[in-house]
């Protein structure tokens, strides 16, 4: 009798979760279908905070950012952001009067209030396992870390949203077992970053930020509607404008709220 009751409770919980997930999808589809003609006033900072970190253990400092133009980087991010937002049906514009910007459900204000660009050298440890032994090899890799803070208003200010992302040297390794020497040969290749890769990275970030912005606004709408119906949010959603499909977001796939 107890086992049957437990199974019944489990079935009810699963049914409620499934019901909540279906409601989320319906609300997200409603947001995508009805929120047409959205315009977003988007502001980026005049300058980013660029830092070159010295690795005291390795006695090195990356040199890839020599000749780096933060103005060009920000311009490329902005251009890619505006273009990608257009695919979501959101028109990015610059208001005539920055002190009088219309904000409501169809008029957003998006501010990239702060961006930090850090050049650093990290020590990557590559592990090799055999039947009897374990080996590790350490390699210095160039890394560009970009951290960004966004402030968004659609009639009310949202909590500050944060995104951090890394661009690192390409790395690959392989092992070959020699039958004659009965040893494992280890080899690796490093595709070292160049300055042009950093500007290509700016395009990627602009598109990433655009998707995160739209998804955040969509999920905010879904969350409010769920609260009205006394539902709990089960999973965050992401919208793919290329396939015009919704999917559930994976952990870390989106903005992080700054507490």
Phi and psi restraints in degrees (value plus and minus 20) as a CYANA .aco file:
   2 UNK   PHI     -85.0   -45.0
   2 UNK   PSI     -61.8   -21.8
   3 UNK   PHI     -82.9   -42.9
   3 UNK   PSI     -60.0   -20.0
   4 UNK   PHI     -85.7   -45.7
   4 UNK   PSI     -57.7   -17.7
   5 UNK   PHI     -86.4   -46.4
   5 UNK   PSI     -62.0   -22.0
   6 UNK   PHI     -82.2   -42.2
   6 UNK   PSI     -62.7   -22.7
   7 UNK   PHI     -83.6   -43.6
   7 UNK   PSI     -58.0   -18.0
   8 UNK   PHI     -84.9   -44.9
   8 UNK   PSI     -64.5   -24.5
   9 UNK   PHI     -82.7   -42.7
   9 UNK   PSI     -62.0   -22.0
  10 UNK   PHI     -82.1   -42.1
  10 UNK   PSI     -60.4   -20.4
  11 UNK   PHI     -83.7   -43.7
  11 UNK   PSI     -61.6   -21.6
  12 UNK   PHI     -83.8   -43.8
  12 UNK   PSI     -62.7   -22.7
  13 UNK   PHI     -83.1   -43.1
  13 UNK   PSI     -65.2   -25.2
  14 UNK   PHI     -82.6   -42.6
  14 UNK   PSI     -61.7   -21.7
  15 UNK   PHI     -82.0   -42.0
  15 UNK   PSI     -60.4   -20.4
  16 UNK   PHI     -86.3   -46.3
  16 UNK   PSI     -60.6   -20.6
  17 UNK   PHI     -83.6   -43.6
  17 UNK   PSI     -63.8   -23.8
  18 UNK   PHI     -84.0   -44.0
  18 UNK   PSI     -59.4   -19.4
  19 UNK   PHI     -82.9   -42.9
  19 UNK   PSI     -62.7   -22.7
  20 UNK   PHI     -83.6   -43.6
  20 UNK   PSI     -61.6   -21.6
  21 UNK   PHI     -84.7   -44.7
  21 UNK   PSI     -61.8   -21.8
  22 UNK   PHI     -84.2   -44.2
  22 UNK   PSI     -55.8   -15.8
  23 UNK   PHI     -86.0   -46.0
  23 UNK   PSI     -60.8   -20.8
  24 UNK   PHI     -79.0   -39.0
  24 UNK   PSI     -66.6   -26.6
  25 UNK   PHI     -82.4   -42.4
  25 UNK   PSI     -62.6   -22.6
  26 UNK   PHI     -82.8   -42.8
  26 UNK   PSI     -62.9   -22.9
  27 UNK   PHI     -87.5   -47.5
  27 UNK   PSI     -59.7   -19.7
  28 UNK   PHI     -84.3   -44.3
  28 UNK   PSI     -61.4   -21.4
  29 UNK   PHI     -82.3   -42.3
  29 UNK   PSI     -57.7   -17.7
  30 UNK   PHI     -84.2   -44.2
  30 UNK   PSI     -62.6   -22.6
  31 UNK   PHI     -80.6   -40.6
  31 UNK   PSI     -68.7   -28.7
  32 UNK   PHI     -83.2   -43.2
  32 UNK   PSI     -60.8   -20.8
  33 UNK   PHI     -94.9   -54.9
  33 UNK   PSI     -54.9   -14.9
  34 UNK   PHI    -118.1   -78.1
  34 UNK   PSI     -44.2    -4.2
  35 UNK   PHI    -105.1   -65.1
  35 UNK   PSI      54.7    94.7
  36 UNK   PHI    -126.6   -86.6
  36 UNK   PSI     133.7   173.7
  37 UNK   PHI      54.0    94.0
  37 UNK   PSI       5.6    45.6
  38 UNK   PHI     -91.9   -51.9
  38 UNK   PSI     118.1   158.1
  39 UNK   PHI    -141.1  -101.1
  39 UNK   PSI     117.8   157.8
  40 UNK   PHI    -146.6  -106.6
  40 UNK   PSI     100.4   140.4
  41 UNK   PHI    -101.9   -61.9
  41 UNK   PSI      97.5   137.5
  42 UNK   PHI    -139.1   -99.1
  42 UNK   PSI     105.5   145.5
  43 UNK   PHI    -139.1   -99.1
  43 UNK   PSI     113.7   153.7
  44 UNK   PHI    -133.6   -93.6
  44 UNK   PSI     135.7   175.7
  45 UNK   PHI     -88.8   -48.8
  45 UNK   PSI     135.4   175.4
  46 UNK   PHI     -89.6   -49.6
  46 UNK   PSI     -49.2    -9.2
  47 UNK   PHI    -159.7  -119.7
  47 UNK   PSI     131.8   171.8
  48 UNK   PHI    -121.7   -81.7
  48 UNK   PSI     140.8   180.8
  49 UNK   PHI    -112.1   -72.1
  49 UNK   PSI      86.8   126.8
  50 UNK   PHI    -121.8   -81.8
  50 UNK   PSI     106.3   146.3
  51 UNK   PHI    -149.0  -109.0
  51 UNK   PSI     118.6   158.6
  52 UNK   PHI    -131.0   -91.0
  52 UNK   PSI      89.0   129.0
  53 UNK   PHI    -109.3   -69.3
  53 UNK   PSI     116.2   156.2
  54 UNK   PHI    -116.5   -76.5
  54 UNK   PSI     106.0   146.0
  55 UNK   PHI    -109.0   -69.0
  55 UNK   PSI      82.4   122.4
  56 UNK   PHI     -88.6   -48.6
  56 UNK   PSI     -50.4   -10.4
  57 UNK   PHI     -88.3   -48.3
  57 UNK   PSI     -60.2   -20.2
  58 UNK   PHI    -109.8   -69.8
  58 UNK   PSI     -35.2     4.8
  59 UNK   PHI      46.7    86.7
  59 UNK   PSI      14.9    54.9
  60 UNK   PHI    -154.7  -114.7
  60 UNK   PSI     137.9   177.9
  61 UNK   PHI    -159.3  -119.3
  61 UNK   PSI     112.6   152.6
  62 UNK   PHI     -85.2   -45.2
  62 UNK   PSI     127.0   167.0
  63 UNK   PHI    -135.5   -95.5
  63 UNK   PSI     -16.0    24.0
  64 UNK   PHI     -83.7   -43.7
  64 UNK   PSI     -52.8   -12.8
  65 UNK   PHI    -102.2   -62.2
  65 UNK   PSI     -14.5    25.5
  66 UNK   PHI     -84.0   -44.0
  66 UNK   PSI     104.1   144.1
  67 UNK   PHI      66.1   106.1
  67 UNK   PSI     -13.5    26.5
  68 UNK   PHI     -89.5   -49.5
  68 UNK   PSI     115.3   155.3
  69 UNK   PHI    -129.8   -89.8
  69 UNK   PSI      90.1   130.1
  70 UNK   PHI     -89.2   -49.2
  70 UNK   PSI     -49.3    -9.3
  71 UNK   PHI     -82.1   -42.1
  71 UNK   PSI     -67.1   -27.1
  72 UNK   PHI     -83.8   -43.8
  72 UNK   PSI     -62.3   -22.3
  73 UNK   PHI     -79.5   -39.5
  73 UNK   PSI     -68.3   -28.3
  74 UNK   PHI     -85.0   -45.0
  74 UNK   PSI     -58.5   -18.5
  75 UNK   PHI     -83.1   -43.1
  75 UNK   PSI     -61.0   -21.0
  76 UNK   PHI     -87.7   -47.7
  76 UNK   PSI     -62.4   -22.4
  77 UNK   PHI     -80.2   -40.2
  77 UNK   PSI     -65.4   -25.4
  78 UNK   PHI     -82.7   -42.7
  78 UNK   PSI     -65.6   -25.6
  79 UNK   PHI     -81.9   -41.9
  79 UNK   PSI     -63.1   -23.1
  80 UNK   PHI     -87.5   -47.5
  80 UNK   PSI     -56.7   -16.7
  81 UNK   PHI     -82.4   -42.4
  81 UNK   PSI     -68.8   -28.8
  82 UNK   PHI     -83.6   -43.6
  82 UNK   PSI     -61.9   -21.9
  83 UNK   PHI     -84.9   -44.9
  83 UNK   PSI     -63.4   -23.4
  84 UNK   PHI     -88.8   -48.8
  84 UNK   PSI     -57.9   -17.9
  85 UNK   PHI     -80.5   -40.5
  85 UNK   PSI     -52.2   -12.2
  86 UNK   PHI     -81.3   -41.3
  86 UNK   PSI     -52.9   -12.9
  87 UNK   PHI     -88.7   -48.7
  87 UNK   PSI     -44.5    -4.5
  88 UNK   PHI    -107.0   -67.0
  88 UNK   PSI     -19.3    20.7
  89 UNK   PHI      63.7   103.7
  89 UNK   PSI       0.5    40.5
  90 UNK   PHI    -133.0   -93.0
  90 UNK   PSI     102.5   142.5
  91 UNK   PHI    -110.0   -70.0
  91 UNK   PSI     102.4   142.4
  92 UNK   PHI    -110.2   -70.2
  92 UNK   PSI     111.9   151.9
  93 UNK   PHI    -162.9  -122.9
  93 UNK   PSI     145.6   185.6
  94 UNK   PHI    -130.4   -90.4
  94 UNK   PSI      96.7   136.7
  95 UNK   PHI     -84.6   -44.6
  95 UNK   PSI     130.3   170.3
  96 UNK   PHI     -86.7   -46.7
  96 UNK   PSI     -56.6   -16.6
  97 UNK   PHI    -142.4  -102.4
  97 UNK   PSI      88.0   128.0
  98 UNK   PHI     -85.4   -45.4
  98 UNK   PSI     -40.0     0.0
  99 UNK   PHI    -109.8   -69.8
  99 UNK   PSI     -21.7    18.3
 100 UNK   PHI    -159.3  -119.3
 100 UNK   PSI      58.6    98.6
 101 UNK   PHI    -126.9   -86.9
 101 UNK   PSI     106.3   146.3
 102 UNK   PHI     -90.7   -50.7
 102 UNK   PSI     110.7   150.7
 103 UNK   PHI    -152.4  -112.4
 103 UNK   PSI     105.0   145.0
 104 UNK   PHI    -183.6  -143.6
 104 UNK   PSI    -185.9  -145.9
 105 UNK   PHI     -84.5   -44.5
 105 UNK   PSI     -42.7    -2.7
 106 UNK   PHI    -130.7   -90.7
 106 UNK   PSI     -18.3    21.7
 107 UNK   PHI    -152.8  -112.8
 107 UNK   PSI      88.2   128.2
 108 UNK   PHI    -124.6   -84.6
 108 UNK   PSI     130.9   170.9
 109 UNK   PHI    -135.8   -95.8
 109 UNK   PSI      99.3   139.3
 110 UNK   PHI    -141.8  -101.8
 110 UNK   PSI     103.1   143.1
 111 UNK   PHI    -143.3  -103.3
 111 UNK   PSI     100.0   140.0
 112 UNK   PHI    -102.3   -62.3
 112 UNK   PSI      73.4   113.4
 113 UNK   PHI     -98.0   -58.0
 113 UNK   PSI     -42.1    -2.1
 114 UNK   PHI    -177.9  -137.9
 114 UNK   PSI     118.2   158.2
 115 UNK   PHI    -156.9  -116.9
 115 UNK   PSI     110.5   150.5
 116 UNK   PHI    -133.7   -93.7
 116 UNK   PSI     107.9   147.9
 117 UNK   PHI    -137.1   -97.1
 117 UNK   PSI      96.0   136.0
 118 UNK   PHI    -138.3   -98.3
 118 UNK   PSI     107.5   147.5
 119 UNK   PHI    -120.9   -80.9
 119 UNK   PSI     105.7   145.7
 120 UNK   PHI    -166.2  -126.2
 120 UNK   PSI     142.2   182.2
 121 UNK   PHI    -132.4   -92.4
 121 UNK   PSI     101.9   141.9
 122 UNK   PHI    -125.8   -85.8
 122 UNK   PSI     138.2   178.2
 123 UNK   PHI    -123.5   -83.5
 123 UNK   PSI      88.8   128.8
 124 UNK   PHI    -113.3   -73.3
 124 UNK   PSI     111.5   151.5
 125 UNK   PHI    -127.6   -87.6
 125 UNK   PSI      98.5   138.5
 126 UNK   PHI    -121.1   -81.1
 126 UNK   PSI     110.2   150.2
 127 UNK   PHI    -125.8   -85.8
 127 UNK   PSI     123.1   163.1
 128 UNK   PHI    -147.3  -107.3
 128 UNK   PSI     108.5   148.5
 129 UNK   PHI    -138.3   -98.3
 129 UNK   PSI     117.0   157.0
 130 UNK   PHI    -140.8  -100.8
 130 UNK   PSI    -194.9  -154.9
 131 UNK   PHI     -84.8   -44.8
 131 UNK   PSI     -48.1    -8.1
 132 UNK   PHI    -141.2  -101.2
 132 UNK   PSI     -41.2    -1.2
 133 UNK   PHI    -150.9  -110.9
 133 UNK   PSI     145.5   185.5
 134 UNK   PHI    -151.0  -111.0
 134 UNK   PSI     111.2   151.2
 135 UNK   PHI    -143.9  -103.9
 135 UNK   PSI     136.0   176.0
 136 UNK   PHI    -159.5  -119.5
 136 UNK   PSI     124.2   164.2
 137 UNK   PHI    -149.6  -109.6
 137 UNK   PSI     111.4   151.4
 138 UNK   PHI    -123.6   -83.6
 138 UNK   PSI     115.9   155.9
 139 UNK   PHI    -153.9  -113.9
 139 UNK   PSI     112.2   152.2
 140 UNK   PHI     -98.7   -58.7
 140 UNK   PSI     108.4   148.4
 141 UNK   PHI    -145.5  -105.5
 141 UNK   PSI     118.1   158.1
 142 UNK   PHI     -93.2   -53.2
 142 UNK   PSI     117.5   157.5
 143 UNK   PHI    -158.2  -118.2
 143 UNK   PSI     112.3   152.3
 144 UNK   PHI    -126.9   -86.9
 144 UNK   PSI      97.5   137.5
 145 UNK   PHI    -125.4   -85.4
 145 UNK   PSI     106.3   146.3
 146 UNK   PHI    -140.4  -100.4
 146 UNK   PSI      99.9   139.9
 147 UNK   PHI    -135.7   -95.7
 147 UNK   PSI     113.1   153.1
 148 UNK   PHI    -153.7  -113.7
 148 UNK   PSI     123.5   163.5
 149 UNK   PHI    -138.7   -98.7
 149 UNK   PSI     108.3   148.3
 150 UNK   PHI    -136.8   -96.8
 150 UNK   PSI     120.8   160.8
 151 UNK   PHI    -140.9  -100.9
 151 UNK   PSI     108.5   148.5
 152 UNK   PHI    -148.4  -108.4
 152 UNK   PSI     119.2   159.2
 153 UNK   PHI    -155.9  -115.9
 153 UNK   PSI     106.2   146.2
 154 UNK   PHI    -145.6  -105.6
 154 UNK   PSI      15.7    55.7
 155 UNK   PHI      97.8   137.8
 155 UNK   PSI     -39.2     0.8
 156 UNK   PHI    -170.0  -130.0
 156 UNK   PSI     128.5   168.5
 157 UNK   PHI     -94.7   -54.7
 157 UNK   PSI     110.4   150.4
 158 UNK   PHI    -106.1   -66.1
 158 UNK   PSI     142.1   182.1
 159 UNK   PHI     -79.4   -39.4
 159 UNK   PSI     128.9   168.9
 160 UNK   PHI     -80.3   -40.3
 160 UNK   PSI     115.3   155.3
 161 UNK   PHI    -129.0   -89.0
 161 UNK   PSI     123.0   163.0
 162 UNK   PHI    -147.5  -107.5
 162 UNK   PSI     124.2   164.2
 163 UNK   PHI    -162.4  -122.4
 163 UNK   PSI     114.5   154.5
 164 UNK   PHI    -151.9  -111.9
 164 UNK   PSI     114.7   154.7
 165 UNK   PHI    -166.7  -126.7
 165 UNK   PSI     129.5   169.5
 166 UNK   PHI    -138.4   -98.4
 166 UNK   PSI     121.9   161.9
 167 UNK   PHI    -136.3   -96.3
 167 UNK   PSI     103.7   143.7
 168 UNK   PHI    -148.9  -108.9
 168 UNK   PSI     133.5   173.5
 169 UNK   PHI     -67.4   -27.4
 169 UNK   PSI     121.9   161.9
 170 UNK   PHI     -90.7   -50.7
 170 UNK   PSI     115.2   155.2
 171 UNK   PHI    -155.7  -115.7
 171 UNK   PSI     117.8   157.8
 172 UNK   PHI    -167.3  -127.3
 172 UNK   PSI     124.8   164.8
 173 UNK   PHI    -160.5  -120.5
 173 UNK   PSI     138.9   178.9
 174 UNK   PHI    -170.5  -130.5
 174 UNK   PSI     141.5   181.5
 175 UNK   PHI    -149.1  -109.1
 175 UNK   PSI     123.4   163.4
 176 UNK   PHI    -150.4  -110.4
 176 UNK   PSI     111.8   151.8
 177 UNK   PHI    -113.4   -73.4
 177 UNK   PSI     105.9   145.9
 178 UNK   PHI    -112.9   -72.9
 178 UNK   PSI      97.2   137.2
 179 UNK   PHI     -85.9   -45.9
 179 UNK   PSI     -54.6   -14.6
 180 UNK   PHI     -94.3   -54.3
 180 UNK   PSI     -61.5   -21.5
 181 UNK   PHI    -113.9   -73.9
 181 UNK   PSI     -32.3     7.7
 182 UNK   PHI      36.1    76.1
 182 UNK   PSI      18.4    58.4
 183 UNK   PHI    -145.2  -105.2
 183 UNK   PSI     138.3   178.3
 184 UNK   PHI    -120.4   -80.4
 184 UNK   PSI     101.6   141.6
 185 UNK   PHI    -113.2   -73.2
 185 UNK   PSI     109.1   149.1
 186 UNK   PHI    -129.9   -89.9
 186 UNK   PSI     111.6   151.6
 187 UNK   PHI    -160.2  -120.2
 187 UNK   PSI     137.1   177.1
 188 UNK   PHI    -169.4  -129.4
 188 UNK   PSI     140.8   180.8
 189 UNK   PHI    -153.6  -113.6
 189 UNK   PSI     123.4   163.4
 190 UNK   PHI    -143.1  -103.1
 190 UNK   PSI     103.1   143.1
 191 UNK   PHI    -114.5   -74.5
 191 UNK   PSI      75.0   115.0
 192 UNK   PHI     -89.6   -49.6
 192 UNK   PSI     115.3   155.3
 193 UNK   PHI     -83.6   -43.6
 193 UNK   PSI     128.1   168.1
 194 UNK   PHI    -142.2  -102.2
 194 UNK   PSI     147.4   187.4
 195 UNK   PHI     -81.3   -41.3
 195 UNK   PSI     -55.2   -15.2
 196 UNK   PHI     -83.6   -43.6
 196 UNK   PSI     -50.0   -10.0
 197 UNK   PHI     -85.8   -45.8
 197 UNK   PSI     -53.4   -13.4
 198 UNK   PHI     -86.8   -46.8
 198 UNK   PSI     -59.8   -19.8
 199 UNK   PHI     -92.2   -52.2
 199 UNK   PSI     -54.1   -14.1
 200 UNK   PHI     -84.1   -44.1
 200 UNK   PSI     -54.8   -14.8
 201 UNK   PHI     -83.4   -43.4
 201 UNK   PSI     -53.6   -13.6
 202 UNK   PHI     -82.7   -42.7
 202 UNK   PSI     -57.0   -17.0
 203 UNK   PHI     -83.7   -43.7
 203 UNK   PSI     -65.7   -25.7
 204 UNK   PHI     -79.1   -39.1
 204 UNK   PSI     -65.2   -25.2
 205 UNK   PHI     -84.8   -44.8
 205 UNK   PSI     -60.4   -20.4
 206 UNK   PHI     -79.3   -39.3
 206 UNK   PSI     -64.7   -24.7
 207 UNK   PHI     -86.7   -46.7
 207 UNK   PSI     -59.0   -19.0
 208 UNK   PHI     -83.8   -43.8
 208 UNK   PSI     -66.8   -26.8
 209 UNK   PHI     -82.6   -42.6
 209 UNK   PSI     -57.1   -17.1
 210 UNK   PHI     -82.7   -42.7
 210 UNK   PSI     -66.9   -26.9
 211 UNK   PHI     -82.5   -42.5
 211 UNK   PSI     -61.3   -21.3
 212 UNK   PHI     -85.1   -45.1
 212 UNK   PSI     -57.8   -17.8
 213 UNK   PHI     -83.8   -43.8
 213 UNK   PSI     -70.2   -30.2
 214 UNK   PHI     -82.3   -42.3
 214 UNK   PSI     -64.7   -24.7
 215 UNK   PHI     -83.9   -43.9
 215 UNK   PSI     -56.8   -16.8
 216 UNK   PHI     -84.5   -44.5
 216 UNK   PSI     -63.4   -23.4
 217 UNK   PHI     -87.4   -47.4
 217 UNK   PSI     -58.3   -18.3
 218 UNK   PHI     -84.2   -44.2
 218 UNK   PSI     -66.0   -26.0
 219 UNK   PHI     -88.1   -48.1
 219 UNK   PSI     -52.2   -12.2
 220 UNK   PHI     -83.2   -43.2
 220 UNK   PSI     -62.5   -22.5
 221 UNK   PHI     -83.1   -43.1
 221 UNK   PSI     -66.7   -26.7
 222 UNK   PHI     -81.0   -41.0
 222 UNK   PSI     -62.5   -22.5
 223 UNK   PHI     -81.5   -41.5
 223 UNK   PSI     -62.2   -22.2
 224 UNK   PHI     -83.9   -43.9
 224 UNK   PSI     -62.6   -22.6
 225 UNK   PHI     -87.0   -47.0
 225 UNK   PSI     -56.4   -16.4
 226 UNK   PHI     -84.9   -44.9
 226 UNK   PSI     -60.0   -20.0
 227 UNK   PHI     -81.3   -41.3
 227 UNK   PSI     -57.5   -17.5
 228 UNK   PHI     -81.8   -41.8
 228 UNK   PSI     -48.3    -8.3
 229 UNK   PHI    -121.0   -81.0
 229 UNK   PSI     -11.9    28.1
 230 UNK   PHI      41.3    81.3
 230 UNK   PSI      13.7    53.7
 231 UNK   PHI    -120.7   -80.7
 231 UNK   PSI     131.5   171.5
 232 UNK   PHI    -117.4   -77.4
 232 UNK   PSI     123.1   163.1
 233 UNK   PHI     -90.3   -50.3
 233 UNK   PSI     106.5   146.5
 234 UNK   PHI    -114.2   -74.2
 234 UNK   PSI     -70.8   -30.8
 235 UNK   PHI    -163.1  -123.1
 235 UNK   PSI     121.5   161.5
 236 UNK   PHI     -95.9   -55.9
 236 UNK   PSI     132.0   172.0
 237 UNK   PHI    -137.1   -97.1
 237 UNK   PSI     134.6   174.6
 238 UNK   PHI    -147.2  -107.2
 238 UNK   PSI     126.4   166.4
 239 UNK   PHI    -132.4   -92.4
 239 UNK   PSI     111.3   151.3
 240 UNK   PHI    -121.5   -81.5
 240 UNK   PSI      87.5   127.5
 241 UNK   PHI     -92.4   -52.4
 241 UNK   PSI     -38.8     1.2
 242 UNK   PHI     -95.8   -55.8
 242 UNK   PSI     -66.2   -26.2
 243 UNK   PHI    -113.0   -73.0
 243 UNK   PSI     -29.6    10.4
 244 UNK   PHI      35.1    75.1
 244 UNK   PSI      29.8    69.8
 245 UNK   PHI    -150.7  -110.7
 245 UNK   PSI     130.5   170.5
 246 UNK   PHI    -120.9   -80.9
 246 UNK   PSI     126.3   166.3
 247 UNK   PHI    -166.5  -126.5
 247 UNK   PSI     141.8   181.8
 248 UNK   PHI    -100.2   -60.2
 248 UNK   PSI     117.9   157.9
 249 UNK   PHI     -96.6   -56.6
 249 UNK   PSI     125.0   165.0
 250 UNK   PHI    -105.7   -65.7
 250 UNK   PSI     144.2   184.2
 251 UNK   PHI     -81.8   -41.8
 251 UNK   PSI     110.5   150.5
 252 UNK   PHI      62.1   102.1
 252 UNK   PSI     -16.9    23.1
 253 UNK   PHI    -115.6   -75.6
 253 UNK   PSI      57.1    97.1
 254 UNK   PHI     133.2   173.2
 254 UNK   PSI     158.6   198.6
 255 UNK   PHI     -83.6   -43.6
 255 UNK   PSI     133.7   173.7
 256 UNK   PHI    -129.9   -89.9
 256 UNK   PSI     114.4   154.4
 257 UNK   PHI     -96.9   -56.9
 257 UNK   PSI     112.1   152.1
 258 UNK   PHI    -105.7   -65.7
 258 UNK   PSI     101.7   141.7
